[in-house]
Amino acid sequence: MMTDQKLDVSGKGCPHCLIMTRRKLSTMDSGETLKVECDHPKAALENIPFGMKQDGHKLETKKVKPGFWELTITKK
């Protein structure tokens, strides 16, 4: 599966990670995927997943290494 867009929110805290993710998704078409790189545990495991569920997007979270996650979001 090819990723259409990438967004690195490493070094950013809440709520900036979710705001940046939503802003990026707003420029994308339905069905496109966004790969978000994140090093903020609360954003990766709570805020972004909760926001994506609220917005109806599909989300897969993968822990890449300790303290670093990759979130793959498919826009609804």
C-alpha distances in whole Angstrom, upper triangle without the diagonal:
4,7,9,12,14,17,19,22,23,27,27,29,29,29,28,24,24,26,23,20,22,23,20,18,21,20,17,16,16,12,11,9,12,12,15,17,20,23,26,26,27,24,21,23,25,25,22,21,24,23,20,21,24,22,20,17,14,14,13,15,15,18,18,21,25,25,21,18,15,14,11,12,11,14,17
4,6,9,11,15,17,20,22,26,26,28,28,28,26,23,23,24,21,18,20,21,17,16,19,18,15,15,15,12,9,8,10,10,14,16,19,23,25,25,27,24,21,23,25,25,21,21,24,23,20,22,25,22,21,17,15,15,14,16,16,19,18,22,25,25,21,18,15,14,11,12,11,14,17
4,6,7,11,14,17,18,22,22,24,24,24,22,19,19,20,18,15,17,17,14,13,16,15,12,13,13,11,8,5,6,7,10,13,16,20,22,23,24,21,18,21,23,22,18,18,21,20,17,20,22,20,19,15,14,13,13,14,15,17,16,20,23,22,19,16,12,11,8,9,9,12,15
4,7,11,14,17,19,23,22,24,24,24,22,19,19,19,16,14,15,15,12,11,14,12,9,10,11,10,6,5,6,8,11,14,17,21,23,24,25,22,20,22,24,22,19,19,22,20,17,20,22,19,18,15,15,15,15,17,18,20,19,23,26,24,21,18,14,13,10,10,10,11,14
4,7,10,13,16,19,19,21,21,21,18,16,16,16,13,11,13,13,9,9,12,10,9,11,13,12,8,6,5,6,9,11,15,18,20,22,22,19,17,20,22,20,16,18,20,18,16,19,21,18,18,15,15,14,15,16,17,19,18,21,24,22,18,16,13,12,10,10,10,11,15
4,7,10,12,16,15,18,19,19,16,13,14,15,12,10,13,13,9,10,14,12,11,14,16,15,11,9,6,5,6,8,11,15,17,19,20,16,15,18,20,18,15,17,20,18,16,19,21,19,19,16,16,14,14,14,15,16,15,18,20,19,15,13,10,10,9,10,12,13,17
4,6,9,12,12,14,15,15,12,10,11,12,8,7,11,11,8,10,13,12,12,16,17,17,13,11,7,6,5,6,9,12,14,16,17,14,13,16,18,16,13,15,18,16,15,19,20,18,19,16,16,14,15,14,15,16,15,18,19,17,14,12,10,10,10,11,13,14,18
4,6,9,9,12,14,14,12,9,12,13,9,9,13,13,11,13,16,16,16,19,21,20,17,14,10,8,6,5,6,9,11,14,16,12,12,16,17,16,13,16,19,17,17,20,22,20,22,19,19,16,16,14,15,15,14,15,17,14,11,10,9,10,12,13,16,17,21
4,6,6,8,10,11,8,6,9,10,8,8,12,12,11,14,16,17,17,21,22,22,19,16,12,10,7,6,5,8,8,12,13,10,10,14,15,13,11,14,17,15,16,19,20,19,21,18,19,16,16,14,15,15,15,16,16,13,11,10,10,11,13,14,17,18,21
4,5,8,11,13,10,8,12,13,11,12,16,16,15,17,20,20,21,24,25,25,22,19,15,12,9,6,5,5,7,11,12,10,10,14,16,14,13,16,19,18,18,21,23,22,24,21,21,18,18,15,15,14,13,13,13,10,8,9,10,12,15,17,20,21,24
4,7,10,12,10,9,13,14,13,14,17,17,17,20,22,23,24,27,28,28,25,22,18,16,13,10,8,7,7,11,13,11,12,15,17,15,15,18,20,19,20,23,24,24,26,24,24,21,21,18,18,16,16,15,15,11,11,12,14,15,18,20,23,24,27
4,7,9,6,6,10,11,10,12,14,15,15,18,20,21,22,25,26,26,24,21,17,16,12,11,8,8,7,11,11,9,11,14,15,13,13,16,18,17,18,21,22,21,24,22,23,20,20,18,18,17,18,18,17,13,12,13,14,15,18,18,22,22,25
4,6,6,6,9,10,11,12,15,16,17,19,20,22,23,26,27,27,25,23,19,18,14,13,10,9,6,9,9,7,10,13,12,11,11,15,16,15,17,20,20,20,23,22,22,20,20,18,19,18,19,19,17,13,13,14,16,16,19,19,23,23,25
3,5,6,7,9,10,11,13,14,16,17,19,21,22,25,26,26,24,22,19,18,14,14,11,11,8,10,8,6,10,12,10,8,9,13,13,12,15,17,17,18,20,19,21,18,19,17,19,19,20,20,19,15,15,15,16,16,18,18,21,21,23
4,6,6,6,9,10,11,12,14,16,17,19,21,24,24,25,23,21,18,18,15,15,13,13,11,12,10,8,11,13,11,8,9,13,12,11,13,16,15,16,19,18,20,18,20,18,20,20,22,22,21,18,17,17,17,16,18,18,20,20,22
4,6,5,6,8,10,10,12,14,15,17,19,22,23,24,22,20,16,16,13,13,11,13,11,13,12,9,12,14,13,10,10,14,14,12,14,17,17,17,20,18,20,18,20,18,20,20,21,22,21,18,17,16,16,15,18,17,20,19,22
4,6,5,6,9,10,11,12,14,16,17,20,21,21,19,17,13,13,9,10,8,10,8,11,10,6,9,12,11,8,7,11,12,11,12,15,16,15,18,16,17,15,16,14,16,17,17,19,18,15,13,12,13,12,14,14,17,17,19
4,5,5,6,8,10,10,12,15,16,18,18,19,18,16,13,13,10,12,10,13,11,12,11,7,9,11,10,7,5,9,9,7,9,12,12,12,14,13,15,13,15,14,17,18,19,21,21,17,16,14,14,12,13,12,15,14,16
4,5,5,6,9,10,11,13,15,18,19,20,18,17,14,15,12,14,13,15,14,16,14,11,13,15,14,10,9,12,12,9,11,14,13,13,16,15,17,16,18,18,20,21,22,24,24,20,19,17,17,15,16,14,17,15,17
4,6,5,6,9,10,11,13,16,18,19,17,15,12,12,10,12,11,14,13,16,15,11,13,16,15,12,10,14,15,12,12,16,16,14,17,15,17,16,18,17,19,20,21,22,23,19,17,16,15,13,14,13,16,15,17
4,5,5,6,9,10,11,14,15,16,13,12,9,10,8,10,11,14,13,15,14,11,11,14,14,11,8,11,12,9,9,13,13,12,14,12,13,12,14,14,16,18,19,21,22,19,16,14,12,10,11,9,12,11,14
4,5,5,6,9,10,13,13,15,13,13,10,12,11,14,14,17,16,18,16,13,14,16,15,11,9,11,12,8,8,12,11,9,12,11,13,13,16,16,19,21,22,24,25,22,20,17,16,13,13,11,12,10,12
4,6,5,7,9,13,14,16,14,14,12,14,12,15,16,19,18,20,19,15,16,19,18,15,12,15,16,12,12,16,15,12,15,14,16,16,19,19,22,23,24,26,27,24,21,19,18,15,15,13,14,12,15
4,5,6,7,11,13,14,11,11,8,11,10,13,14,18,18,20,19,16,16,19,19,16,13,15,17,13,13,16,16,13,15,13,15,15,17,18,20,22,22,24,26,23,20,18,16,14,13,11,12,11,14
4,5,5,8,9,11,9,9,7,11,11,14,16,19,19,21,20,16,16,18,18,15,12,14,15,12,10,14,14,10,12,10,12,13,15,17,19,21,22,25,26,24,21,18,16,13,12,9,9,7,10
4,6,8,10,12,11,12,11,14,14,18,19,22,22,24,22,19,19,21,20,17,15,16,17,13,12,15,14,11,13,12,15,16,19,20,23,25,26,29,30,27,24,22,19,17,15,12,12,9,11
4,7,10,12,10,12,11,14,15,18,20,23,24,25,25,21,21,24,23,20,17,19,20,17,15,18,18,15,16,14,17,18,20,22,24,26,26,29,31,28,25,23,20,18,16,14,13,10,13
4,7,9,7,8,9,12,14,17,20,23,24,25,25,21,21,23,23,20,17,18,20,17,14,17,17,14,14,12,14,15,18,20,22,25,25,28,30,28,24,22,19,16,14,11,10,8,10
4,6,6,9,11,14,16,20,22,26,27,28,27,23,23,25,24,22,19,19,21,18,15,18,18,14,14,12,14,16,18,21,23,26,27,30,32,30,27,24,21,18,15,12,10,7,8
4,6,9,11,15,17,21,23,26,27,27,26,23,22,24,23,22,18,18,19,17,14,15,16,12,11,9,11,14,17,19,22,25,26,30,32,30,27,23,20,17,14,11,8,5,5
4,7,10,13,16,19,22,25,26,26,26,23,21,23,23,22,18,17,19,17,14,15,17,14,12,9,10,12,14,17,20,23,24,28,30,29,25,22,18,15,12,9,6,5,6
4,7,10,13,17,19,23,24,25,25,21,20,22,22,21,17,17,19,17,14,16,18,15,14,10,11,12,14,16,18,22,22,25,28,26,23,20,16,14,10,8,6,6,8
4,7,10,13,16,20,21,21,22,18,17,18,20,18,15,15,17,16,13,15,17,14,13,10,9,9,11,13,15,18,18,22,24,23,19,16,12,10,7,5,4,6,10
4,6,10,12,16,17,19,19,16,14,16,18,16,12,13,16,14,12,15,17,14,14,11,10,10,11,12,13,16,16,19,22,20,16,13,10,8,6,5,6,8,12
4,7,10,13,15,16,17,14,12,15,17,16,12,13,16,15,13,16,18,17,16,13,12,10,10,10,11,13,12,16,18,17,13,10,7,6,5,6,9,11,15
4,6,10,11,13,14,11,9,12,14,13,10,11,15,14,12,15,17,16,17,13,13,10,10,9,10,12,12,14,16,14,11,8,6,5,6,8,11,13,16
4,7,10,11,13,11,9,12,15,14,11,13,17,16,15,18,20,19,20,17,16,13,12,10,10,10,9,11,13,11,7,6,5,7,9,11,15,16,20
4,6,8,10,8,6,10,12,12,10,12,15,15,15,18,20,19,20,18,17,14,13,10,10,10,10,11,11,9,6,5,6,8,11,13,17,18,21
4,6,9,8,7,10,13,13,12,14,17,17,18,20,22,22,23,21,20,17,16,12,12,10,10,10,9,6,4,6,9,11,14,16,20,22,25
4,6,5,6,8,10,10,10,13,15,15,16,19,20,21,22,20,20,17,16,13,13,12,13,12,11,7,7,8,11,12,16,17,21,22,25
4,5,5,6,8,9,10,11,13,15,16,17,19,20,22,20,19,16,15,11,12,10,12,12,10,7,8,8,11,12,16,17,21,22,24
4,6,5,5,6,8,10,11,12,14,15,17,18,20,19,19,16,16,13,14,13,16,16,14,11,11,11,13,13,16,17,20,22,23
4,6,6,5,5,8,9,10,11,14,15,16,17,16,16,13,14,11,13,13,15,16,15,11,11,10,11,10,14,14,17,18,20
4,6,7,6,7,10,11,11,13,15,16,17,15,14,11,11,8,9,9,12,13,12,10,9,6,8,7,11,12,16,17,19
4,7,7,6,9,11,11,12,15,16,17,15,14,11,11,8,10,10,13,14,13,11,11,9,10,9,13,13,17,18,20
4,6,6,6,8,10,11,12,14,15,15,15,12,13,11,13,14,17,18,17,14,14,12,13,12,14,14,17,18,20
4,6,5,6,9,10,11,12,14,14,14,12,14,12,15,16,18,19,19,16,15,13,14,12,14,14,17,17,18
4,5,5,6,9,10,10,12,11,11,9,11,10,13,14,17,18,18,16,14,11,11,9,11,10,13,13,15
4,5,5,6,9,10,10,9,9,7,9,8,12,14,16,19,19,16,15,12,12,9,10,9,12,13,14
4,6,5,6,9,10,10,11,10,12,12,16,17,20,22,21,19,18,15,15,12,14,12,14,14,15
4,5,5,6,9,9,11,10,13,13,17,19,21,23,23,20,19,16,16,13,14,11,13,12,13
4,5,5,6,5,7,7,10,12,15,18,20,22,23,21,19,16,14,11,11,8,9,9,10
4,5,5,6,7,8,11,13,16,19,22,24,24,23,21,18,17,13,13,10,11,11,10
4,6,8,10,11,15,16,20,22,25,27,27,25,23,20,19,16,16,13,14,12,11
4,6,9,11,15,16,20,23,25,27,28,26,24,20,19,15,15,11,11,9,8
4,7,9,13,16,19,22,24,27,28,26,24,21,19,15,14,10,10,8,6
4,6,10,13,16,19,21,24,26,24,21,18,16,12,10,7,6,5,5
4,7,10,14,17,19,22,24,22,20,16,14,10,8,6,5,7,7
4,7,10,13,15,19,20,19,16,12,10,7,6,5,6,9,10
4,7,10,12,16,17,17,14,10,8,6,5,7,9,12,14
4,7,9,12,14,13,11,7,6,5,6,9,12,15,17
4,6,9,11,11,9,6,5,6,8,11,14,18,20
4,6,7,8,6,4,6,9,11,15,18,21,23
4,7,8,6,5,6,10,12,16,19,22,25
4,6,5,7,10,13,16,19,22,25,28
4,6,8,12,15,18,21,24,27,30
4,7,11,13,17,19,23,25,28
4,7,10,13,16,20,22,25
4,6,10,13,16,19,22
4,7,10,13,16,19
4,6,10,12,15
4,7,10,13
4,6,9
4,6
4
